[in-house]
Amino acid sequence: MNFIFKAFRGTGEVVNSTISAANQQEAAKLIKQQHLQLISITTVATSQNLIQQLFQKKHRPVAVTNKVLLFFFEKLHRMLAAGITLSDAISIVNKRTGNPAEKVLTDKLSQDISGGQSFSDAIKGLNMKMDSSIYSIILVGESSGNLAIVLGDVVDLLKSKNELRKKMISSLVYPSFMVTFTITVMLLFVFVLMPKMEDFIKELGGSLPPMARLLKSIAQWFTYLLLPAIGCIVATLIVIPKIRQTKAGRYKTDQLMLKVAPFSITIPLFMKTNLSKLMATLLSNGVNTSEALKLAQTSIGNEVLLERFIRAKTDILDGCSVCTSFEKYNIIDGEQCDLLAIGEKIGDLASSFRDVHKMYDERLQSTLKKLTVSVSAGAMMFAFALVGLLALGMVQAIMGATSAVAQG
């Protein structure tokens, strides 16, 4: 290894030089043997060292994703249902797993539980972006001694959300690819091929046909607006999280979201589906209505909808019926509120909320399917329109060049 050093001579002169040695300690000894007093020494960054540093494997912290958590809950649910204790089940998963993220997860949970924390507190201490309703369900299951049963509900909840996400992504991948590919081809034609054809036609005394000129104008406007559009998107992505750091900012942005289609339909529908599922789970595990409402409140992420729910909850705690309060503040729709009214009369709100959840889940699936189909159809129509313009522009440009040759 090579080292750069600074040292004093006996005469007081400062020496700046280099020296080769196996390590820094050996370099210091060699400098001392030259009757020099060392001031400082640093390693020379050779190209070999730089290449080694560049390709050196970096140890990054392993991220525990929702997918990893779902697989863990599935295993834990089966073991607890088979009668294995919680600590033993976590230990078994830890020993058998080959997934580094799951290993980190089980190590952390084992450490927290052995330190005296409850399972729900240990899950909450993972600092993951997890649906808060999961904490509530696990807390209730742990308190009531039905952890194995509620983990099945947690697994179903996570699976349904993952399936919805996969369906939406898969339905939008092909249209997005088509639009991107078409725009790329159009830009290549306009800015690479068309200038050559235009110069050729002009040399022959002709001019570009109208459709080719229109296509050129569209492409130019697209490129002019592209950078400002990207800038606006980036600025929005930076500014909105800053605004949402305050309660007033969260309320304003959530209020705006409820006025913009399609969020005005999907956000309340997501809330009603999750709320009915959570209420059914909590009530069926022996939680009373007032406590279930308090726990369910944590699952509502939209501030406007949360404000409505809090008002409805206040009325219910003051003695008003669940169906009347929920219908008054549009927490649950009228048709579904009729089911809740029946459940209140017969003293089985849990079953009524379960039926309401099935209805909302079906409506949510149907709404998302229609939405993705509409977006896909719009994207495909846009792509086909661009392809049509591109084909027509190319044909007219070729015909223009041919006619110019014939006239020449």
N, C-alpha and C positions, 0 to 999 in steps of 0.2 A: 504494500500500500504506500502511496505517496502522501506526504504531509507538508503543508506550508507552515513555517514557523518564524517568529520574531524573537530575537535574543540580543543580549548585550555582550560586547567583547570586554576584555579586561580594561581596555583604554576608554571605555564608555561609549564606544561606537555602537550604533544599532544595526543589526544584521537582519535582513529579510531574505529568506532562501527556502529551498525545498530539500527534503530528505526522504529516502525510502527505508521502510522498516516493516516488520510483521504486524506490529500494533503500535498504539500511541505510547505505551510505557517504554518499549524498546527504542522508539524514536527519541524520546526524552533522554534516555541513557546515552545514545550516540551523540546527541547535541552536547551533553555535559562533558563527554570525552573530548570534545573539540574545544574545551575550556570556554564555553559560552554559557551565559546565565539566561535561561529560558523565560520569555515574557508570555508568549501565547503560541498555541499550535492548533491547527485545524486540518481535517482530512481533505485531500484534493478529490473533487467529484469527477472521476474518470468516466469515460463513455460506458465502460463495463459496469461500473457502479450504478450509473443512471439507468441502464437497461435492466439491471437486477431490481432496482427500486420500482421501475415501471411495471414489471411483470410479477412483482412480489404479491402474493395473495393477501388481500386485506380481510381482516376478521371483522365482519359487520355483525351487529346484534341481530339475532333471529327474530323475525316478526311473527307473532301469533295472530293469524287471520281468523275471520269468522268461519271459513271452511275447516280449518284445523279444529276450532272450537266445536263445530258440528260433529266431526268424526269422534272427538273426545266424549261429547255428551252421549252419542250413540253407544259407544263402548261402555260408558259408565252406567247408562240406563239398563243395558242387558245384565251387567254384573250385579247391580243393586236388586234388580228383579229376581235374580237367582239366589239372593240371600247373602251376598258378599258384603261386608261392611265397607263404608265409604273410604276409610284410610287404606284398607287392603286393596280395594278396587283401583284407587289412584296409584298405589305402589305397583300393582300388576301391569297397568298400562305403561307406567314409567319404565319398567324392566323390559317389556316386550316391544315397545314402539321403536321403529327405525326412522321416524320423522324427527328431525332436530327441533322443529318448532313445538311439536307435542311434548318432546323431552323437556324443553324449557318450561312449558305450561305446567306439566305435572311436578317438576322440581319446585316451582314457585308455589303451587297449591299445597304440596306436602309440607313445605317449610312453614307456610302461613298457618295451616291447620295444626301442625305440631306445636306451633307457638301460641296456640290458644284461640285463634280466630275461627269463626263459623265458616261453613262452606260458602254461603252467600257473600260474606264479607271478603273472603279470599278471591272469589270471582270478581267482585267489584274492584278489588285492588289490582287487577290485571291492567288497568288503565287502557282498555280497548274501546274503540268506537262501537259499542254494543247497544242494542235496543234495551232501554231501561226497563221495559216490561219483563225481560228475562230475569233481572235481579228480583223483581217483585214475585214472580212465579217461584223461583228457587227459594226465596225467603219464606214464602207461605208453605211450600212443600217441606222445608226443613223444620219449620215450627210445628207443623201438624203431623210430622212423622211419615209423610207421603212423598218423600223426595224421589223415590223410584218412579212413581206415577207421574209427577209433574215434570220430570226430566223427559218423559215421553211427549208431553205437551210442548216442551221447549224444542225438542228435536223436530216435531211437526211444524212449529212456527218457523224455525230456521230453514227447513226444507222448502216450505211454501214460498218464502221470500227469495231463496236462491233460484227456485224454478221460475218465478216471475221475472227475475233479473235476467236469467239465461234466455227466456223466450223473447224478451224485449231486445236484447243484444243481438241474438241470432236473426231476428226478423229485420233488423236494420243494417246488418253487415253488408248484404248483397247490394241493396240500393245505394248505400254510401260508396261502395266500391265502384259501381256503375257511374255515379255522378262524378267522382274524382277522376276516373279513367277518361270519361268523355271530355271533361274540362281540360285535362292534360293534352289530349289529342287535338282539341280545338286550338289551344294556345300554340302547340307545335306547328299546326297547319298555318295559323295566321302569322306567326312571327318567324318561321323558318322557311316554309314552302311558298307561301303567298308572296313575300317580297321578291323572290326570284322570278315568279311568274309575272308579277306586276312589272318588273324591269324589262322582262322579255316582251310583254305586250306593248309597253311604251316605246321600245325600240322599233317595233313594227308599226307604230302610229296609232295603236288602239288604246283602250282604257279598261280598267276592271269593271265587270258587270255589277249591277246594283246589289244583288244578293251577296256577292263577295265583299263589296264595300261595307254593307250592313254588318256582316260577320266580323270584319276588321274593326269596326266601331265598337261592337259589343265587347270584343276581346280587349280593346284598349281601355274602355271604361271599366272593365273587370279588373285589369291590372292597376289602374289608377286608384280604385276603391279598395283593393285588396289590403294594402298596408294600413290605411286608416281603419279598416274593419278589424284587422288583427289587433291593432293598437287599442281600439275600443273594447274588444273582448278581454284583452289582458288587463286593461285598466279596471274593467268591471269585476274581474276575478280577484283583483287586489283590493278594490275599494269596498265591495260588499262584505267580505269577512270583517273588515275594520268597522263598518257600520253596525254589523250584527253583534259586536262586542258589548254594546250597550242595550239595555232592555227596551228603550224607546226605538232604537234602530232595528232590533229584532221584530218589534211589533209592526213597524212601518213596512218592512220588507215582507213580512208574513201577510200583512193586509194587502199588499200589492200582488203577491202571488195568488191570492184568492180571487183576484179580479182578472187574471190573465188566463185565457184558455191555452192548453187543456188542464192546467194546474187547478183551476177553479172547480173542476169535476173530480180529478184524481186524488187531490190532497184530502178533502173531506171524506171521500170513499175509503181511502187507506185508514183514516182515523176511525171511522165507524167499524170497519172490519177488524182492526186490531183491538179496539176497545171492547167490542162484543166478545171476542175470543178471550181476552184477559179477564173480563167480568165473569164469564162462564167458568173459567179455570179457578179463579179465586173463590167464588161462591160454592163451587162443587167440592172444594177442599175445606169447607167449614168456616171460611171467613165471613163475618157479618157484613151487611150491605154498606154500612158507613165506612168500615175499614177498607172494604174492597174499592169503594169510590176514591178513597185517599190514595191507595196504591195504584189504581188505574190512572189517576191524574198524571203520574210520572211518565206515562207512555205517550202523551200528547205533545208533539214537538212544535206545533204551530201555535204562536202566542194568541192569535185571535180565537182559534178554536178552544184553546186552553181557558181563556177568559169566559167563554160561553159555558164550558163544562163546570168551571168553578161556581158560576151562578146557579146552574142546575143542581149541583151538589149541595149548595147552601139551602136551596128550596127543599130538597129531599131531607136534609138533616133537620129542617124546621117542621117536617111533618107532611110535606107534599108527596104524592106518589111518584115512583120512578118514571112511569110512562108519561105522565103529564108534564113533569119537569123536562125530560129529555125531548119531548115533542115541542115544548114551548121554546126552547133554545136551539132547536134543530140539531140536537146531538144524535138522535135516532129519528128516522122518518116515520110518518104516521102509520103506515101499514105494519112496520116492524114493532111500533109502539103498542099496537093491538095485542101482539104476542106477549109483550112484557106485562100488559094489563092482566092477561089470563094467568101468567106466571105468578103475579102478585096475589091474585085471588086464591089460587090453589097452594100458594106457599112454595113454589118451585121456580124461582127466578133463574136459577142456574140452567135448567133445561131450556127456558125461553131464550136466554142469551145465546145458548148453543145453536138454537134454530135460527136466531137472528144472524149469527155469524155465518152460517151456511148460506143464507140468502145474500148477504153482503159479499161473501167470498165469490159466489157465482157471478154477481153483478160486476165485481172488480175484474174478474177474469175476462168477462165479456167486454167490458169497457176498454181494458188494455189491449185486447185483441183488435177491437175496432180502431183504436188509436194507432197501433203499429201498422195495421193494414192501410189506414189513411196516409200515414207518413210515408210508408213504402210506395204506395201508389203515386203520391205527389212527387217523390224523388225519381221514380221511374219515368213519369210523364216529363219531368224536367230534363232527364237524361235523353229521352227519345226526341224531345224538341230540339235539344242541342245537336243531336246526331242528324236530325233532318236538316237543320240549318247548315251544318257542316257539309253534308252530302250535296245539298243544293248549291252551296257556295263553291265547292270543288268542281262540280259539273259545269256551272256557269263560267268559272275561271278557265277551265280546260276548253270549253266551247269558245270563249273569248279569244284565247290564244290561237285556237284553230282557225277562227274567222280572220284574225289579224294576219296569220300566215297566208291564208288564201287570198286576202286582199293585196298583201305584199307581193 
